[in-house]
Amino acid sequence: MTDKPDIAQKAPFPVEVTEGKTYFWCACGKSSRQPFCDGSHKETGFEPVKYTAEADKKVFFCGCKHSGKVPLCDGSHSSL
């Protein structure tokens, strides 16, 4: 079990989301379907974060896995 997530990338993932649709953001950084979960977190101690879109729009999912506003980017990648 790890206590720190893998950094998938040091930039956000821009994604067009659909109002009312639920997305599961990868918190461990191991998913091959970034920024979304593919089940790679098994036995890591991490769990995916549920995000339900409030509107049809572009959002920026955290790619570095260190955001203080998970699952969305807060710019934390700039200090890694």
Protein Blocks (a to p, Z undefined) as FASTA:
>chain_A
ZZbdcdfbgcdcdddddehiacdddfklpackbcbdehlmgonlpacdddddfbdcdddd
dfklpafkbcbdehlmmmZZ
